[in-house]
Amino acid sequence: MTNHIFRGTWITDVEFAALEPRNVFHRQLEKVHLPCDEHRNRHILFRRAFDLTALPQNAVLYITADDYYKLCINGTFVTQGPAPAYHFAYGYNTVDVTPYLREGRNVIAVHTLYQGLINRVWVSADQRHGLLCDLECDGVTVLSSDSSFLTHPHTGYTETGTVGYATQFLETYDSRAAEVGFEQPDFDDSAWEHALPREILDYTVVPQPTKSLVFETIAPVLAEKRGENRLFIDFGATYVGYLHLTASGKSGDVLTIRCAQELDENGEVRYALRANCKYEEDWILGDGVSALDWFDYKSFRYAELTLPEGCEVTDISFAARHYPFALAASMKPEYRGDESLRKVWNLCVNSQKYGVQEVIQDCMEREKGFYVGDGCYTALANLILTGDDSIVRKLIDDAFRSTFITPGMVTCLDCAMMQEIAEYPLMLISLILWHYRVCGDRDYLVKNYPGIRALLDSYRADYEKDGLLRDLDKWCVVEWPANFRDGYDVDITEGKVCHEPHVALNAYYIEAIRCTNKIAAILGEEPYRDESGLVGAFLAAFYDEKRHLFTDSLVSEHSSYIGNVLPFAFGLCPDDECTQNILDWIGQRGVTGVSFFGAFPLKYGLLRQGRRDIAESMLRDENAWLRMIREGATTTYEGWGRDTKWNTSLFHLTLSDAAVFLADVDAEAIFE
């Protein structure tokens, strides 16, 4: 991919022009206070008119912004972006804008957002804001971001709180704001100021390695009046994106919008989501016909509008946004006649299609986080379903980029929220091997091998003693939610050092080293290290030879289900009695005895043991994916049911990984 050399410069407004970039990166356990009381929720607009003497045959716009932009040309929405990234590898989008241009006067209009919060969505609160672009027509640069652009804050968005983990703002949108319609060519921008160049620049821009989002217009399956002033809307399934509608009424009339992923027991929209998001906002109408213009997105199926007297609503739709998705896989032939497995397949495919955004997120409302751990499983499912590995590469590449914060990587990528979970980087090594086995890209394996070694070297230097990892200044999640840990007898409280060696983390460590040795063999390299000593230390520490089960820690006699599922999955059972005991336990507890981090290894561990029959039975389990479907799911939940977690997201991607085991691929070869 050729790197475009920008002629334009980063431009912003007077508030941000002289601000020095703020370092938001640190180790999780460091006590760092980063103020977010100023420079927050800034909607900053840019406009530029330009003339074309003739229509170009080929017009390309190179564009990026920090934190985010939405682009219109001549009043028509074109695209938005960029994907979240670190400032030293900040992506720009390459957009074919030929269809949007015309001979004569043209107007480019860009709505940017500086969110200013510490969260899992973007690297924000870092005092970096700006727009960068070049427009090339038939190979000639006709426009670049500079002081000829005009800028003005959008005054139509008023913060009314945040939702989730300070994930996004709730806002009152005011259609009376002077900036409404700024994207239209005939908008009067005579009172706007000229943009200013950012005085301190530390970006390195690169072509965004992933694709831009696509959008689908979803019509409601039901829109009906309820009572005098309520309009109930059902879009038929849960999507991610924006509610679009127009309304007419008196200027200053207030229309209240509530959105939900489900209905309550009375059939009303449950706008206080289980996932700690209260989707309730106001919209102030202007003169004549007003159009709702949300900037940030939500995850919902239902909407309820409380209408002022005399208000008429029209043109209702859901603008669903998602990563480009073309299904390239099919179910295994032997599964296609199984109605239960077909339902699970469709649930997972639909979740992947509409859930993956510019990055792999866990959920699309509470966190919107680009997590390494469960993201490995979700990304593999996306690769197998689509044949497109761009999302997998985004995860792997940005995980390695995060080592500038700590050699052991961070948990959530391309954001300002610092968290470290010890298992996640070890899981990433498995994903790198799986990616090779699916795609066969040896060059990419060569590229990543030094990073894999450096990662394991850091774990060895910082945490390994006598063959066991201990004294972890990273959180060990083991299984999530915590009620699926089955009484795991180790103090793994987040925010403190875990001194005790324990079975789950050390099992992951050995699996990561084994995967690294397999990668070394593929590349014709010497093994990274002999894992036999680690296996010996592991068994001496955690294997109970009398019960033929694994204990949770060095000092505990407790054997948890998750603490045995993981060694089983990773081939660490030392004898047939141990294997059979765990298989018997699996027969009793099944897949619903574990959750995010046990369910996937459990299934591929069964494949490694030649027990696909048991893995198949798990996919048919009435209390697993089929329970979600019985409860009305159109997308996978954050758990086996709505009430299996205290803050369940009803659109969470992790459990869509079941598609890996249903697809017509050789999963046994991927996981061998």
Helices and strands as residue ranges (DSSP letters): E 11-12, E 42-52, E 59-66, E 68-73, E 76-81, G 87-89, E 90-96, G 98-100, E 104-114, E 130-137, E 140-144, E 150-153, E 157-163, E 168-174, E 193-194, E 196-197, E 205-207, E 214-218, E 222-226, E 230-248, E 254-260, E 280-284, E 289-291, E 298-306, E 312-322, G 333-335, H 339-355, H 373-386, H 390-401, G 402-404, H 423-439, H 442-463, E 464-465, E 468-469, G 482-484, H 503-522, H 532-542, E 543-544, E 549-550, H 562-569, H 576-589, G 591-593, H 596-608, H 612-619, H 625-630, G 654-658, H 659-662, H 667-671
